[in-house]
Amino acid sequence: MLADRAEPSASQYARLDHHRIPYVLIDPAHEPPAGVVSVGAANWQGGVSATEHLLGLGHERIAVIAGHRRTMADAARVAGYRSALVSAGVRHRAECVRHAGPDETTARLRMHELLDLPEPPSAVFVCSDRMALGVYAALAERGVRVPDEVSVVGFDDLPEACWVTPALTTVRQPPAEMAATALRLLVRMTRGDRPEGTRTELSTRLVRRASTAPRGKVPAACRP
């Protein structure tokens, strides 16, 4: 998730269109108006990859902590998570889906809520690396070890993913390639060309590090 994204207001969209100024949105948080060209990451597939990785390690009670419900990226990542569970024949549990703000503080609170469930998750897919830092904090506060007791997967592959201990398994999205693709589309549009589609998605890929492991014991009562 690209941080601090600013999107045009309705009046700004209208002004750009009125003056016939070409533009391309990069990773918009919300669905753009019809006909607006945008570039983003394959968020749905990223959610699938993260969840399939955890399923492949033997986890079945997998939680997800996402950002705001209405943002395109978070909705797509959660949809990918659900699709992977369905494909694996694993029952989707509504109590294992939590939403937070895009920061450590609220993600930390959501992780505490998950640990308080009668059957806590053995793995959690966190829809941004920044939120994953809050998840790490909550687990440390409860004495729950990563990945021995709970495996964690993030999304973005920020530099922090390598700095934390254990290093964070995460889904890498390509911000530099997204910007380059948007620029190429914009150059074409200034020459009078129109892209065949309005949405271009660039692939994501799972980066395996040390925060995930085969399912072990469930956190013992998730001690308070």
N, C-alpha and C positions, 0 to 999 in steps of 0.2 A: 504494500500500500504506500503510495507516495504521500508524504506528509505535507500538511499545510496547503492543500490544493485550493486554488481560487477558481471559481467558474463564473462565466458571464451571467449577469442578471437578464431578465426578460427584455428590459429596455436596451441593454447592450447588444443582445442578440439581434434585436430589431434594427438597431443602428448599423451594425455590421452588414446585415442583409440589405438595408436600404441603400447603403453606399457601395454595395457589391464588393466588399472586402473579403477575400478568401481567408479561411482560418481552419485549423485542425485542433481538436481537443486531445490532450494526453491524459489518459487514465481518469476520465471524469467520474466524480463520486455518484452522480445521479444520471438517469437516462437523459441524453441530450434531446432537444427538439427534433422532429422528423427532418431528415435530410442533412443534419449536421455530421460532418466527418470526424471520426475519433479513432485513436489508437490506444490499445490497452493490452493487458496480459491475459493469457488463457486461464482465468481464475477458476472456472468450473473444473477444468482438467487438473489444475493444481490441487484443488480440494480432493479430487479422486485419488491422485497420486499419494498425498499425505495419508489418507485413510487406508488405502490399499497397503501402504508400507506397514502401518500398525497392525492391520489384519494379518499380514504375512508373518508378523512376529508372534502371532497367537493371541493378540488382544481382541476381545469382543465387546467389552464394556468400554467404549471409546467416547469421550466427551468432546465437544467443540466449544470454544470461546471465540465469538465473533465480535466485530465492532457494531455500529449502528445497523438496525434491521433494514433500513431503506437505502443503504449504499449499494451500488451495483457490485462492487468487488466482494464485499462480505456476503451478500445474498448468493452470489455465484459460488463462492467457496463452500458455504454451508450446503448448497444444493449438490455440489460435487461430493461432499462428505456423505450426505444421505444416499446418493446414488451408489456409492461404493458399498455402503452397508447393505442396501437392497440386493445388489448384484452378488454379494457374498452370502446372502440368506441370513444376515444378522438383523435381529429386531431393532428398529429405531426407537430409542427411548426419549421422550420429550424432555424429561428432567435433565438429560445430558447435554442439552443445547442451551447455552447461556450467551447473552449479549452484554457488551460493555462499551465504554467509550474507547477510542483508539489510543489508550495509554496504559501505563503500568498499574496505576492506582485501582481503577475499576476492575481490571483483569485479575488483580490480586484478590479482590473481594469475591469475584465470581468463582475463583478457584477454591476459596474457603467454603463457599456454598456447595460446591461439588464434593469436597471432602467430607461435608456433613451429611451427605446422603446415606441412607441405610446400606446401600451397595455403592461405594465410591468407584470411580473409574480407575482402570489400571493404565490408561493412556489418555492423552488430551491433545487435540489438534487446535492450535492457537492461530488465529487468522492474521497475525502480524508478529514480527519479532519483538517489537516494542512491548506488546501485550505479554509475550512470552517471558519477558523479564519480570513482570508482575506475578506470573504463574510460578516462576522459580522462587520468588520471595515468599509466596504463600506456602509452598511446599517446604521451604527451609524453616519457616516459622512453626510448622506442624511436625517437624522432624521426619518428613517423608523424603526418601532419597530418590534422586534422578540418576540413572533410569532404573535402578534396582526395584523400586516399588511403583513408580509412575514414569512412563515414557512420555516425552514431550516433543511435538513437531511444531515449528513455526512457519512463517511465510514472509518472504521478501529477500532474505539473505543479506541483511545489513551487516556492517563490520562487527557489531556487537555479538553476532551469532558465533563468531570465532573467539571472542574474548571471554564469554561466560564460561563457567565450569559447572558441569561438563559442556563442551562445545555443542551448540544447538543444531540438531537435524532440522532442516528447513527447506521450503520450496523457493527456489530462486526465480525471481522475475527479472526481466532485462530492461531496466530504465534507460540505459544508454541507447539500446537498439530501438526502444519505443520513440525516443526523441529523434533519432536519425530517420526512422520511418515516417514520422510526422512531418519532418522537414522535406523529405522527398515528395510526399503527397502534396505539401503546400506549394512546392516549386511547380509541380505539374498543374495544380489548380490555377496558379498565376498565369500559366501559359494557355489556359482555356480548357484543359483536360479535366474530366470528372471521373473520380474513382468508380469502379464497377459497384462497389458496396460502400456503405457509410461506416462500417465498423471493421477495423483490422485488429486481429488478435495475434500476439506473438507468444510462442511456446514458453512454458515454464518447465523446470525440472527439479526433481528432488535431490538435495545434497545431504548425504548421510554423514552424520558425525556421531558424537558420543551420547546424545540425550535419549536414544531409543535402544531398547533391548528386548529380547523375548520375554513374554509375560512371566512374571514371577509371583510373588505373594502380593495380595491386595494389602494396602496400608492397614496395619493392625488398628482397627477401630478408628483410624485417622485421629489419633490422640490429640486432644485439645491442648 
